[in-house]
Structure formats: C-alpha cells, structure tokens
Amino acid sequence: MRLRALLGTDALGLRLLGGEDELDRVVGGVMTTDLRDPSRYLSGGELVLTGLAWRRRPEDSEPFVRILVGAGVAALAAGEAELGAVPDDLVRACERHRLPLFAVNEDVAFATITEYVVRQVSGERAGDLAAVVDRHRRLMTAGPVGGGPDVVLDLLGSDLDLRAWVLSPTGRRIAGAGEPLSPARAAALAAEHLAATRAGRRSPFRTNVGGTVYSLFPVPSFPVPSFPVPAPGRGAAPAETSPDVRGTVLSDWLLAVEADAGDWPDARLDLLRGVTQLIAVERDRRDAARAVRRRLAQEVLELVQAGAAPAEIAARLRAAAPVLLPGAAGAPRWQIVVARVEWDGDGRDAVVEGGPVAQALLEEILIDPAATGAGTAGVTATEPTSGRGTAGGMGTAAGRGTVGVGTAGVGTAGVGTDSSDRIAVARTDDEAVALVPLPAPPPRPERPVDGAVPHGPRPGRADDDDADPAPGPEPDPGVHADALLAAVRGPLTAGLADDGRLTLGVSAAVHSAEGLRGALEEARHARRVAAARPGRVCAAGHQELASHVLLLPFVPDDVRRAFTARLLDPLRGYDRRHRAELIPTLEAFLDCDGSWTRCAARLHLHVNTLRYRVGRIEQLTGRDLSRLEDKLDFFLALRMN
C-alpha cells in the first residue's frame, strides 16, 4: 500500500502538510508513539502516528524527525487533538528531511488508522494474515462481545498452528490460546522479555524456558491517555505525560509464541507483528477506559493532600464507589498503595519521570490477582470469573491459584466485566498513589442479650453435634506487601536492570474519609521503609510500622557496623578458631525466649552444654543474658547483621 492511497481515504481524516513528491512510498506497517526516541521499535517502512506529547519546545522537532528518517519510516502523521494545528517547526523539519507529513483530524482515533493500515498491508503480504486481520477487525468493531485478543490468538492456533499468549510485564496472562502457561513459566518469559528489551536486542526475542523455545514480540505502546490536571501545587500531577523510555518497558505487554521464529520467512514475521498491532488497539481501548478512574483518584488525592474537610472527601468517595466497586452493598473500605520508580543517573539517584512511569506500572501490578493475595471478607460471587474472587475470596487467573482479590484487591458479586474496571491510580511528580476499594465486611451475627437463652443447642458444647462453630479469626482482605513483592519481584527486577528501583508501600484499610489522610501517610512511610532495603524491587506494609523493623533501616551504616561489631565480632572470632557455634546458639536462645529446656531441645544439646556456651558468650562480650537490656541488644545486633 502506498501513501497516496491513505490520502484518498476520507474516513482516515488525513491532510497532507508536506512531501507531495513522496506519496508513492510504500507503507509496510504502522506505529503509534510519543517517545522522544522510538527507534528501537521501528524496522522501516512504518507510518508513524504521534500525539506530539514528546514535543516540549520547538527545538525538539528536528531530532525527532531525524530519528524517524534514520529508521527509514515511510511518513509521519501528527494528531491535532493535543496542540491544535501541527506546529510549524515540525512541518519545516519534515520538509528538510523529505519526510511526508500528515495532520490527523481530532475526530479520528489513531486506532482507526491503525486498523485500516494493518488490514490493507496484511492483505498485500500474506493471505493468512489478511484472513486473521479481517476476521478480527469485524469482531473488534462489534465491541466487547467480540472477545478481545483471545479471538485473534484462537485464529493463530486454528489457522497457523501457533500457540500464543499475551502477557503483562509481571507475567499476568491477559489472553491466550490452548493450555495456560504456569505462573513460573509466564513470569520467566516476562523477565526474558524485559531483560532483552533493556539490552536493546532486536525483536522477536528467542528464549528457551523449561526446554521449550518461545519467540517474544513486544506489543507496541500507544500514548498513555492523559486528562486535565490542576496547575502545580497541592500535589498536582505535572504537565508532562510522556513516560521515560526505560519506564515504558515496565508496563508494556508482550506476545509469547511457542515457536522458534529464527527461521521464519518475512511474511510470517509480518503476520505476528500485525497481530501485535491489533492487540495494541485493544490495549489502547482498555487504557482509555482508565481515564475516568484516574481522574477520580486524582481528585481524591488532591483533597486529601490539601487537608480538605472529611465531608468533602467523603462526597468524592461516594461518587467514586459506584465506578470502582459497582454493585457492592454498603460503604466500602479503602486502602492506599504508593509506588515510586527511580533511575540512577549522573552519578546519583535521579527520579526520571517517576510519577507517570509508576502510575502505568502500578495499574498493571494491581490488576494481577497474584499480587493481591488476600480473601474478600466473605463476599460471594454469583459467577466465578478468571482472575476475580469467588465465594470466600478464592480466585484464579492465568492458571494461578491465588487467594485472590481480583484487581486492586477486590472480588465481589458481579463487579464489572474486566478486572481493570476497579483500578484507580493517581500520581504526583514522583510517585503513584492507588485508591483501592474493599467490600464492606458482612455483618456479624447478633449475640443474644444478657440473660436470653437462644433456641437450639448451645454453641461450643462438645456433646452438641449441631453446635455453631466458634468464630475464627477475621479474614484480612486487601492488598498485602508480601504478596505484591512475590508476584512482581522476579520479572520487574529484570526490567529495572542495574539502574532502576521500584519501591511500594501499603496502608491498612480505613473505613471512612477521616482515615484516608492517615492511610496515605502510612503507605508513604511504608514505602520509605521499603526504600531503605537492598534490592531492585522492595515493598513494605503497614504491619511493619508498629515494629522495630521500622527503625532498623534508618540506622546509619557506620553506627550499624560499630554496634554489631562490638557485640558479635568476639563471638565470630571464637567460632572461627574453635568451631564453637556460639552465634547459632545465641540466635536459638533468643528465639526460644531464654528457655533453657526448649533451646537445648532445638539444638539437640544437653542443658549443661547449653549453659556452658551461654556462659562463654557472656564472658566474651561482658554481657548478662539474664538481663532484658542485654537480650535486646543481642537481638538487634543479630537483626542488623
């Protein structure tokens, strides 16, 4: 297909601004981007669609156009929805480099142009690709009932005998044909994809996981939908919405195909790249649906940070509840999750557009049921759905057996059709803040008033077969830091490589607007605790804020080393010389609360031998393990070691 054919299609809303002599160029594909340097996603011959979010100053146009020309693209089409008319500096840059430039009418979605180009180009290249694209186009235009990416993957399986899955950067199964991947294999594929992308390898990425060869295709990114935000101040989001190049990797989907693409002909590779563009259209639709939820979360965050009256915050929460948790009975509880993405730069830790990056990444994380490993406080579901909590909060997604809370930690009866329906993530200039709704717990059974005798057997009697069981512990619904960490640490560590960090903090659930400000501060404190730990991906929960764990990370390194050396170095030296195992003995003694009998049994020692070892510890350190203060010092030294 040639550029001239695009210009002659009225439905595409294209207007030529320059390059009339170049209209016979062949279009080999289409890509939508707002990255300042999209070269790694370009293979040549593409029609590049852009919303111009990369342009901050007129001087930005020249290097952007130079990059496109160097990659061999066919033409550039700039949308008029963001800035109005296409800037003159971009027109002049395209003229200098003989790059055809189109303006896209603000009433025409990039998805419309993408579908048209993919359909036309595919029909010219391969008959099987044309069949896949055309059949899926009809399904997509029918709306959500079309089945989404699953339908295209089913066609790949039936027409081309290819098993394929769409995965998130954490390994969450978004769509797939055939048997589901195991959670471990999906996470390994996501990690391979992130590592290969960060290393700058050219796609498709070929990898062997568990003895099976897979080819990994990146799903191209559309611009993250933006929405009007207040001027800076009161914690407002910055005007810039284009994510950093490194950060886009952390939220990009991938298409994993169970096959070795190394010996595929060009037509087959084009087929799969066309499929990724169709999947990108579906992702664009899902992302656009998040705009309302983002706005709701942003408004609530603004009110909380500005110290607004609880009544005003409660009014916004009441407006948000039907959107985030439709059909739920009673007022929901709320939980806050804070995330921050940092990149190393210029010899120091520098936040590189951390807010937008963290926002997109946190949305992907909280969709994953495996990342929110709690039940749903007894909320029942009328129809079990993949990835959503069912009766008692149990759910599965992508073959993952999890005590799931669906998205954002919630599983309820008939709540939405997509787990992303309940994601609400706002952002400030350097962090993302998720507002997580939790269903109200079921009412407790009423106890009889004093003196009243309930009918039937008395509960708790051993001789009553029908006795009511004693009440168990309250379930703890919501997002849990340990579940978040377990679900995302492996894949995202590969994407963060050696220059990025993700830190997460999780608050306790609160029941009203009055507690929301405290929950936000709690989540931020927890994130700072996580940031003090080693590792590329770290998370901390509210439970750790009421423990010595909160204090230890903030002890200066030199104080930590001096304290532990003074107490433990004499024992380490003695152990090296005599193999006396004094350090393990000390750990066991403290873990047994100073009980001689239990500690001796644990270590398989005679009590007299244990007493000898403890005496040696006291002699070497000058401490008395019968004193609480000395026990505490040893305990802290071992924890800081």
C-alpha positions as CSV (number, residue, x, y, z in Angstrom):
1,M,0.0,0.0,0.0
2,R,1.3,3.5,-0.9
3,L,0.9,6.7,1.0
4,R,-1.3,8.1,-1.8
5,A,-4.0,5.5,-1.0
6,L,-4.2,6.7,2.6
7,L,-4.7,10.3,1.5
8,G,-7.5,9.2,-0.8
9,T,-9.4,7.5,2.1
10,D,-11.7,10.2,3.6
11,A,-12.6,8.1,6.7
12,L,-9.0,8.4,7.9
13,G,-9.2,12.2,8.2
14,L,-5.6,12.7,6.9
15,R,-4.5,16.1,5.5
16,L,-1.1,16.4,3.7
17,L,1.2,19.1,5.1
18,G,4.3,18.3,3.1
19,G,6.0,15.7,1.0
20,E,3.7,15.6,-2.0
21,D,6.6,14.2,-4.2
22,E,7.0,11.3,-1.8
23,L,3.4,9.9,-1.9
24,D,4.5,6.8,-3.8
25,R,6.4,5.5,-0.8
26,V,5.2,2.0,0.3
27,V,3.7,1.7,3.8
28,G,4.9,-1.5,5.5
29,G,3.3,-1.0,8.9
30,V,2.0,1.5,11.4
31,M,3.3,2.5,14.9
32,T,1.9,4.9,17.5
33,T,4.4,6.6,19.8
34,D,5.0,9.6,21.9
35,L,8.6,8.6,22.8
36,R,11.3,11.1,22.1
37,D,13.4,8.2,20.6
38,P,11.2,5.4,19.3
39,S,14.0,4.0,17.0
40,R,14.2,0.6,18.8
41,Y,10.6,-0.1,17.9
42,L,11.0,0.8,14.2
43,S,12.1,-1.6,11.5
44,G,11.5,0.7,8.4
45,G,8.5,1.5,6.2
46,E,6.1,2.4,9.0
47,L,3.5,5.2,9.1
48,V,4.3,6.8,12.5
49,L,1.3,8.2,14.4
50,T,2.1,10.7,17.2
51,G,0.1,12.8,19.6
52,L,3.1,15.2,19.9
53,A,3.4,14.7,23.7
54,W,7.2,14.4,23.1
55,R,7.4,18.0,21.9
56,R,8.2,20.3,24.8
57,R,10.0,23.0,22.7
58,P,10.2,23.9,19.0
59,E,13.8,22.6,19.1
60,D,12.5,19.1,19.8
61,S,11.1,18.6,16.3
62,E,14.4,18.4,14.4
63,P,16.0,15.5,16.4
64,F,12.7,13.6,16.4
65,V,12.3,13.8,12.6
66,R,16.0,12.9,12.2
67,I,15.5,9.8,14.2
68,L,12.5,8.7,12.1
69,V,14.3,9.3,8.9
70,G,17.3,7.4,10.1
71,A,15.0,4.4,10.9
72,G,13.5,4.6,7.4
73,V,9.9,5.3,8.2
74,A,7.5,6.0,5.3
75,A,5.7,9.0,6.8
76,L,4.7,10.9,9.9
77,A,1.1,11.6,10.9
78,A,0.6,14.1,13.8
79,G,-2.7,14.4,15.7
80,E,-4.4,17.7,16.3
81,A,-6.2,16.8,19.4
82,E,-3.5,17.9,21.9
83,L,-2.0,21.1,20.4
84,G,-4.4,22.0,17.7
85,A,-2.7,22.8,14.5
86,V,0.6,20.9,13.8
87,P,3.5,23.2,14.8
88,D,5.4,24.9,12.0
89,D,8.7,23.8,13.4
90,L,7.7,20.1,12.8
91,V,6.5,21.0,9.3
92,R,9.8,22.6,8.4
93,A,11.8,19.7,9.9
94,C,9.9,17.2,7.8
95,E,10.5,19.4,4.7
96,R,14.2,19.5,5.3
97,H,14.4,15.7,5.6
98,R,11.9,15.0,2.8
99,L,9.6,13.1,5.2
100,P,5.9,13.2,4.2
101,L,3.8,14.8,7.0
102,F,0.1,14.4,7.6
103,A,-2.2,16.0,10.0
104,V,-4.8,13.8,11.7
105,N,-8.2,15.3,12.3
106,E,-9.0,15.4,16.1
107,D,-12.2,13.4,15.4
108,V,-10.3,10.4,14.1
109,A,-8.8,7.9,16.6
110,F,-5.3,6.6,15.9
111,A,-6.9,3.1,16.4
112,T,-9.0,3.7,13.2
113,I,-5.9,4.4,11.1
114,T,-4.0,1.5,12.7
115,E,-6.8,-1.0,11.9
116,Y,-7.1,0.3,8.3
117,V,-3.3,0.2,7.6
118,V,-2.8,-3.2,9.1
119,R,-5.7,-4.6,7.2
120,Q,-4.5,-3.2,3.9
121,V,-0.8,-4.1,4.3
122,S,-1.6,-7.5,5.6
123,G,-3.8,-8.3,2.6
124,E,-0.9,-7.5,0.3
125,R,1.7,-9.5,2.1
126,A,0.1,-12.8,3.0
127,G,-3.3,-14.4,2.6
128,D,-3.4,-16.0,6.0
129,L,-2.5,-12.7,7.7
130,A,-5.3,-10.9,5.7
131,A,-7.8,-13.6,7.0
132,V,-6.7,-13.1,10.6
133,V,-6.8,-9.3,10.5
134,D,-10.1,-9.0,8.6
135,R,-11.9,-11.5,10.8
136,H,-10.6,-9.9,13.9
137,R,-11.5,-6.4,12.6
138,R,-15.1,-7.5,12.3
139,L,-15.0,-8.9,15.8
140,M,-13.4,-5.8,17.3
141,T,-15.9,-3.4,15.7
142,A,-18.7,-5.4,17.3
143,G,-17.5,-4.2,20.7
144,P,-16.5,-6.1,23.9
145,V,-18.6,-9.1,22.9
146,G,-16.0,-9.8,20.2
147,G,-13.8,-11.5,22.6
148,G,-10.7,-9.2,22.6
149,P,-7.2,-10.6,22.0
150,D,-8.3,-14.1,22.7
151,V,-10.1,-14.3,19.4
152,V,-7.0,-13.4,17.4
153,L,-4.9,-15.9,19.3
154,D,-7.5,-18.6,18.7
155,L,-7.2,-17.8,15.0
156,L,-3.4,-18.1,15.1
157,G,-3.9,-21.6,16.7
158,S,-6.5,-22.8,14.2
159,D,-5.2,-21.3,11.0
160,L,-1.4,-21.4,11.6
161,D,-1.0,-24.0,14.4
162,L,0.7,-21.4,16.6
163,R,0.1,-21.4,20.4
164,A,0.4,-17.9,21.8
165,W,-0.3,-15.8,24.9
166,V,-0.4,-12.1,25.7
167,L,1.4,-11.4,29.0
168,S,1.9,-8.4,31.2
169,P,5.3,-7.3,32.3
170,T,4.8,-9.2,35.5
171,G,3.7,-12.4,33.7
172,R,0.0,-12.0,34.2
173,R,-2.0,-13.8,31.4
174,I,-4.0,-11.2,29.5
175,A,-5.1,-13.6,26.7
176,G,-4.1,-17.0,25.4
177,A,-4.9,-19.9,23.2
178,G,-4.7,-23.5,24.4
179,E,-3.4,-24.6,27.7
180,P,-2.5,-21.8,30.1
181,L,1.2,-21.2,31.0
182,S,2.2,-22.0,34.5
183,P,2.8,-18.9,36.7
184,A,6.5,-19.6,36.9
185,R,6.9,-20.0,33.2
186,A,4.9,-16.9,32.4
187,A,7.0,-14.9,34.9
188,A,10.2,-16.3,33.3
189,L,9.0,-15.2,29.9
190,A,8.1,-11.7,31.1
191,A,11.6,-11.4,32.7
192,E,13.3,-12.6,29.5
193,H,11.3,-10.0,27.5
194,L,12.2,-7.2,29.9
195,A,15.8,-8.1,30.0
196,A,16.1,-8.4,26.2
197,T,14.3,-5.0,25.7
198,R,16.6,-3.3,28.2
199,A,19.6,-4.8,26.5
200,G,18.5,-3.3,23.2
201,R,18.1,-6.6,21.4
202,R,16.0,-6.7,18.2
203,S,12.7,-8.4,18.4
204,P,11.5,-11.1,18.2
205,F,13.4,-12.3,21.3
206,R,14.0,-16.1,21.2
207,T,14.4,-17.9,24.5
208,N,14.3,-21.4,26.0
209,V,12.3,-21.8,29.1
210,G,11.8,-25.3,30.6
211,G,13.1,-27.0,27.5
212,T,10.6,-25.1,25.2
213,V,11.6,-22.4,22.7
214,Y,9.5,-19.3,22.7
215,S,9.6,-16.2,20.5
216,L,8.7,-12.9,22.2
217,F,7.2,-10.0,20.3
218,P,6.7,-6.6,22.1
219,V,3.2,-5.2,21.8
220,P,3.7,-1.5,20.6
221,S,2.7,1.1,23.1
222,F,0.1,3.7,22.5
223,P,0.4,7.0,24.4
224,V,-1.0,6.8,27.9
225,P,-4.3,8.7,28.0
226,S,-3.9,12.0,29.7
227,F,-6.5,14.1,31.4
228,P,-6.6,17.8,32.6
229,V,-4.8,18.2,35.9
230,P,-4.5,21.2,38.1
231,A,-1.6,23.6,38.0
232,P,1.4,22.6,40.1
233,G,0.7,22.8,43.8
234,R,-1.4,20.8,46.2
235,G,0.4,17.7,44.9
236,A,-0.8,18.1,41.4
237,A,0.5,16.0,38.6
238,P,3.0,17.6,36.2
239,A,2.0,18.6,32.7
240,E,4.4,16.1,31.1
241,T,2.7,12.8,30.5
242,S,5.1,11.0,28.2
243,P,6.9,8.2,30.1
244,D,10.6,7.8,30.1
245,V,11.9,5.3,27.6
246,R,13.1,2.9,30.3
247,G,9.8,3.2,32.1
248,T,7.6,2.2,29.2
249,V,9.3,-1.2,29.2
250,L,7.9,-1.8,32.7
251,S,4.3,-1.5,31.6
252,D,4.5,-2.9,28.0
253,W,2.7,-6.1,27.1
254,L,4.3,-8.9,25.1
255,L,3.1,-11.7,22.8
256,A,4.8,-15.0,23.6
257,V,4.6,-17.6,20.8
258,E,5.6,-21.2,21.3
259,A,7.8,-21.5,18.3
260,D,11.3,-20.6,17.1
261,A,11.0,-17.5,14.8
262,G,14.6,-17.6,13.9
263,D,14.0,-19.4,10.6
264,W,10.6,-17.8,9.8
265,P,10.1,-16.1,6.4
266,D,9.4,-12.3,6.4
267,A,5.7,-12.9,5.7
268,R,5.3,-14.9,8.9
269,L,7.1,-12.3,10.9
270,D,5.0,-9.6,9.4
271,L,1.9,-11.6,10.4
272,L,2.9,-11.7,14.0
273,R,3.8,-8.0,14.1
274,G,0.4,-7.3,12.6
275,V,-1.2,-9.3,15.4
276,T,0.7,-7.3,18.0
277,Q,-0.7,-4.1,16.5
278,L,-4.2,-5.4,16.8
279,I,-3.5,-6.3,20.4
280,A,-2.2,-2.8,20.9
281,V,-5.5,-1.4,19.7
282,E,-7.3,-3.5,22.3
283,R,-4.8,-2.3,25.0
284,D,-5.4,1.3,23.9
285,R,-9.1,0.9,24.5
286,R,-8.5,-0.5,27.9
287,D,-6.1,2.3,28.8
288,A,-8.6,4.9,27.6
289,A,-11.2,3.4,29.9
290,R,-9.0,4.1,32.9
291,A,-9.1,7.9,32.3
292,V,-12.3,8.3,34.4
293,R,-10.8,6.2,37.3
294,R,-7.6,8.2,37.1
295,R,-9.4,11.4,37.4
296,L,-11.4,10.2,40.4
297,A,-8.3,9.1,42.2
298,Q,-6.5,12.3,41.3
299,E,-9.4,14.4,42.8
300,V,-9.5,12.4,46.0
301,L,-5.7,12.7,46.3
302,E,-5.8,16.4,45.8
303,L,-8.4,16.8,48.5
304,V,-6.5,14.6,51.0
305,Q,-3.2,16.4,50.4
306,A,-4.8,19.8,50.7
307,G,-6.3,19.0,54.1
308,A,-9.9,19.3,52.8
309,A,-12.8,18.7,55.2
310,P,-13.7,15.0,55.7
311,A,-17.2,15.7,54.5
312,E,-15.8,17.0,51.1
313,I,-13.6,13.9,50.8
314,A,-16.5,11.6,51.7
315,A,-18.6,13.2,49.0
316,R,-15.9,12.3,46.4
317,L,-15.5,8.8,47.7
318,R,-19.3,8.3,47.4
319,A,-19.0,9.4,43.8
320,A,-16.1,7.1,43.2
321,A,-17.5,4.0,44.9
322,P,-20.1,3.1,42.2
323,V,-17.4,3.4,39.5
324,L,-14.8,1.4,41.3
325,L,-16.9,-1.1,43.0
326,P,-20.3,-1.3,41.2
327,G,-23.0,-3.5,42.8
328,A,-21.3,-3.7,46.2
329,A,-23.6,-3.4,49.2
330,G,-22.7,-0.9,51.9
331,A,-20.0,1.7,52.1
332,P,-16.6,0.2,51.0
333,R,-13.4,0.4,53.0
334,W,-10.3,2.0,51.4
335,Q,-6.7,1.1,51.2
336,I,-3.8,3.1,49.8
337,V,-0.8,1.7,47.8
338,V,2.1,4.1,47.0
339,A,4.7,3.3,44.3
340,R,7.8,5.1,43.2
341,V,10.2,4.3,40.3
342,E,13.7,5.7,40.4
343,W,16.5,5.5,37.9
344,D,20.2,6.1,38.5
345,G,21.7,9.0,36.6
346,D,24.6,11.4,36.6
347,G,26.3,9.6,39.5
348,R,23.3,10.0,41.8
349,D,19.8,8.7,42.3
350,A,17.6,10.6,40.0
351,V,13.9,10.2,39.5
352,V,13.3,10.2,35.8
353,E,9.6,11.0,35.3
354,G,8.8,8.6,38.1
355,G,5.2,9.6,38.5
356,P,3.9,8.6,35.1
357,V,6.1,5.5,35.0
358,A,4.9,4.4,38.4
359,Q,1.3,5.1,37.5
360,A,1.2,2.9,34.5
361,L,3.2,0.2,36.3
362,L,1.1,0.2,39.4
363,E,-2.0,-0.2,37.3
364,E,-0.5,-3.3,35.7
365,I,0.6,-4.7,39.1
366,L,-2.8,-4.3,40.8
367,I,-4.7,-6.0,38.0
368,D,-2.8,-9.1,38.8
369,P,-4.7,-11.3,41.4
370,A,-1.4,-13.0,42.4
371,A,-0.1,-9.6,43.5
372,T,-3.1,-9.0,45.9
373,G,-3.1,-12.2,47.9
374,A,-6.0,-11.8,50.4
375,G,-9.5,-13.0,50.6
376,T,-12.6,-10.8,50.3
377,A,-14.1,-10.9,53.7
378,G,-16.8,-13.4,52.8
379,V,-18.1,-11.5,49.8
380,T,-19.6,-14.1,47.4
381,A,-19.6,-14.1,43.7
382,T,-22.6,-15.1,41.6
383,E,-20.5,-16.2,38.7
384,P,-16.8,-17.3,39.0
385,T,-14.6,-15.4,36.6
386,S,-10.9,-15.8,35.8
387,G,-8.9,-13.5,38.0
388,R,-11.8,-12.5,40.2
389,G,-12.5,-13.6,43.7
390,T,-15.4,-16.1,44.2
391,A,-17.1,-17.3,47.2
392,G,-14.9,-16.8,50.2
393,G,-12.4,-14.8,48.1
394,M,-10.8,-17.7,46.1
395,G,-9.9,-17.0,42.5
396,T,-7.6,-18.0,39.7
397,A,-6.0,-16.1,36.8
398,A,-3.8,-17.5,34.1
399,G,-3.6,-20.8,35.9
400,R,-2.5,-19.0,39.1
401,G,-4.2,-20.4,42.2
402,T,-4.4,-17.4,44.4
403,V,-6.4,-16.3,47.3
404,G,-7.3,-13.5,45.0
405,V,-8.9,-10.2,45.3
406,G,-9.1,-9.6,41.6
407,T,-7.9,-6.1,40.8
408,A,-6.9,-3.7,43.4
409,G,-7.6,-6.4,46.0
410,V,-11.3,-6.9,45.5
411,G,-13.5,-9.7,44.4
412,T,-17.3,-9.2,44.6
413,A,-20.5,-10.4,43.1
414,G,-21.0,-9.2,39.6
415,V,-18.5,-6.4,39.8
416,G,-17.6,-5.3,36.3
417,T,-16.6,-7.4,33.3
418,D,-12.9,-6.7,33.5
419,S,-10.6,-6.7,36.5
420,S,-9.2,-3.4,35.4
421,D,-12.6,-1.8,35.9
422,R,-11.6,-1.2,39.5
423,I,-8.1,0.3,39.1
424,A,-7.8,3.9,40.2
425,V,-4.3,5.3,40.3
426,A,-3.4,9.0,40.7
427,R,0.1,10.4,40.5
428,T,2.2,13.3,41.8
429,D,5.5,14.4,40.3
430,D,7.5,11.4,41.6
431,E,5.1,8.7,42.8
432,A,1.8,6.9,42.0
433,V,-1.0,6.6,44.5
434,A,-3.6,3.8,44.1
435,L,-7.0,4.1,45.8
436,V,-8.1,0.5,46.5
437,P,-11.8,-0.1,47.3
438,L,-12.6,-3.1,49.6
439,P,-16.1,-4.5,50.0
440,A,-17.7,-3.8,53.4
441,P,-17.4,-6.9,55.6
442,P,-20.6,-8.9,56.2
443,P,-22.5,-8.0,59.4
444,R,-21.6,-10.1,62.5
445,P,-24.3,-12.3,63.8
446,E,-26.1,-10.7,66.7
447,R,-25.3,-12.0,70.1
448,P,-28.2,-12.7,72.5
449,V,-28.8,-10.1,75.1
450,D,-27.8,-10.9,78.6
451,G,-30.0,-13.5,80.2
452,A,-31.6,-14.6,77.0
453,V,-31.3,-18.3,76.1
454,P,-31.0,-18.9,72.3
455,H,-33.1,-21.6,70.8
456,G,-31.4,-24.9,69.8
457,P,-28.1,-26.4,71.1
458,R,-25.7,-24.1,72.9
459,P,-22.6,-23.3,70.7
460,G,-19.3,-24.7,71.8
461,R,-20.6,-27.8,73.7
462,A,-18.6,-30.9,72.8
463,D,-21.7,-33.1,73.1
464,D,-23.7,-31.0,70.6
465,D,-23.2,-32.2,67.1
466,D,-25.1,-29.2,65.6
467,A,-23.3,-26.7,67.7
468,D,-22.2,-23.5,66.0
469,P,-18.5,-23.4,65.4
470,A,-16.5,-21.0,67.4
471,P,-15.8,-17.8,65.5
472,G,-12.4,-17.9,63.8
473,P,-10.0,-15.1,63.1
474,E,-11.2,-12.2,60.9
475,P,-10.1,-12.5,57.3
476,D,-7.7,-9.8,56.3
477,P,-8.8,-8.6,52.8
478,G,-7.0,-6.2,50.6
479,V,-3.5,-5.7,49.2
480,H,-0.6,-7.3,51.1
481,A,3.0,-6.2,50.7
482,D,4.4,-9.7,50.7
483,A,2.0,-10.9,48.0
484,L,2.9,-7.8,45.9
485,L,6.6,-8.5,46.2
486,A,6.3,-12.2,45.5
487,A,4.3,-11.6,42.3
488,V,6.4,-8.9,40.7
489,R,9.9,-9.0,42.0
490,G,11.3,-11.5,39.6
491,P,10.1,-10.1,36.2
492,L,10.4,-6.4,37.1
493,T,13.9,-6.8,38.5
494,A,15.0,-7.8,35.0
495,G,13.3,-4.7,33.6
496,L,14.9,-2.4,36.1
497,A,18.3,-3.9,35.3
498,D,21.1,-2.3,37.1
499,D,19.9,1.3,37.1
500,G,16.3,1.3,38.3
501,R,14.3,0.7,41.5
502,L,10.7,0.1,42.4
503,T,9.5,0.7,45.9
504,L,6.0,0.0,47.2
505,G,4.2,0.9,50.4
506,V,0.8,-0.5,51.5
507,S,-1.5,1.0,54.1
508,A,-4.1,-0.7,56.3
509,A,-7.7,-0.5,55.3
510,V,-9.7,2.5,56.6
511,H,-13.5,2.8,57.0
512,S,-14.1,6.4,56.3
513,A,-12.8,9.6,54.7
514,E,-11.4,10.7,58.1
515,G,-8.9,7.9,57.9
516,L,-7.8,8.4,54.3
517,R,-5.1,11.0,55.1
518,G,-3.6,8.8,57.7
519,A,-3.7,5.8,55.3
520,L,-1.8,7.9,52.7
521,E,0.9,8.9,55.2
522,E,1.1,5.3,56.4
523,A,1.6,4.0,52.8
524,R,4.3,6.6,52.2
525,H,6.1,5.7,55.4
526,A,5.9,2.1,54.4
527,R,7.4,2.9,51.0
528,R,10.3,4.7,52.7
529,V,10.9,1.7,54.8
530,A,11.0,-0.4,51.6
531,A,13.4,2.1,50.0
532,A,15.9,1.6,52.8
533,R,16.2,-2.1,52.0
534,P,18.5,-3.5,49.4
535,G,17.2,-4.8,46.1
536,R,15.7,-3.5,42.9
537,V,12.1,-4.2,43.9
538,C,11.1,-3.7,47.6
539,A,7.7,-3.5,49.4
540,A,6.6,-2.9,52.9
541,G,3.2,-3.0,54.6
542,H,1.6,-1.2,57.4
543,Q,2.2,-4.0,59.8
544,E,5.9,-3.2,59.8
545,L,5.3,0.3,61.0
546,A,4.5,-0.9,64.5
547,S,7.7,-2.9,64.9
548,H,11.4,-2.5,65.4
549,V,11.6,-3.3,61.7
550,L,10.6,0.4,61.1
551,L,13.6,1.7,62.9
552,L,16.4,-0.6,61.8
553,P,16.7,0.5,58.1
554,F,17.2,4.1,59.2
555,V,20.2,3.4,61.5
556,P,23.3,4.9,59.8
557,D,25.7,2.3,58.3
558,D,28.6,3.3,60.4
559,V,26.5,3.1,63.6
560,R,25.2,-0.3,62.5
561,R,28.6,-1.7,61.8
562,A,30.1,-0.4,65.1
563,F,27.2,-1.8,67.1
564,T,27.2,-5.3,65.6
565,A,31.0,-5.5,65.6
566,R,31.2,-4.7,69.3
567,L,28.7,-7.4,70.3
568,L,29.2,-10.1,67.6
569,D,32.8,-9.9,66.5
570,P,34.2,-11.6,69.6
571,L,31.8,-14.5,69.1
572,R,32.6,-14.7,65.3
573,G,36.3,-14.9,66.1
574,Y,35.8,-17.5,68.8
575,D,33.7,-19.6,66.4
576,R,36.3,-19.4,63.6
577,R,39.0,-20.6,66.0
578,H,37.1,-23.3,67.9
579,R,34.0,-24.1,65.8
580,A,32.0,-23.5,68.9
581,E,28.8,-22.3,67.2
582,L,28.2,-19.5,69.6
583,I,26.4,-17.3,67.1
584,P,23.8,-20.1,66.2
585,T,23.5,-20.8,69.9
586,L,22.7,-17.2,70.7
587,E,20.1,-17.0,67.9
588,A,18.4,-20.1,69.1
589,F,18.5,-19.0,72.8
590,L,16.8,-15.6,72.0
591,D,14.3,-17.3,69.6
592,C,13.3,-19.6,72.5
593,D,12.7,-16.6,74.8
594,G,15.6,-17.6,77.0
595,S,14.1,-21.0,77.8
596,W,17.0,-23.4,78.6
597,T,14.9,-26.6,78.0
598,R,13.4,-25.6,74.7
599,C,16.7,-24.2,73.4
600,A,18.6,-27.3,74.4
601,A,15.9,-29.5,72.7
602,R,16.1,-27.4,69.5
603,L,19.9,-27.6,69.3
604,H,20.0,-31.3,70.4
605,L,22.2,-30.4,73.3
606,H,22.4,-31.3,77.0
607,V,21.2,-28.4,79.1
608,N,24.6,-28.2,80.8
609,T,26.3,-27.9,77.4
610,L,23.9,-25.1,76.5
611,R,24.7,-23.3,79.9
612,Y,28.4,-23.6,79.1
613,R,28.0,-22.0,75.7
614,V,25.9,-19.1,77.0
615,G,28.4,-18.6,79.8
616,R,31.2,-18.3,77.2
617,I,29.1,-15.8,75.2
618,E,28.7,-13.7,78.4
619,Q,32.4,-14.0,79.2
620,L,33.5,-12.9,75.7
621,T,31.1,-9.9,75.4
622,G,30.8,-8.8,79.0
623,R,27.0,-9.1,78.8
624,D,24.5,-10.9,81.0
625,L,21.8,-12.8,79.1
626,S,19.5,-12.9,82.1
627,R,19.0,-9.1,81.7
628,L,16.3,-7.9,79.3
629,E,18.5,-5.0,78.1
630,D,21.4,-7.3,77.1
631,K,19.0,-9.7,75.4
632,L,17.5,-6.8,73.4
633,D,21.0,-5.6,72.4
634,F,21.9,-9.0,71.1
635,F,18.6,-9.4,69.3
636,L,19.0,-6.0,67.5
637,A,22.6,-6.8,66.6
638,L,21.6,-10.1,65.0
639,R,18.8,-8.4,63.1
640,M,21.1,-5.6,61.8
641,N,23.9,-8.0,60.9
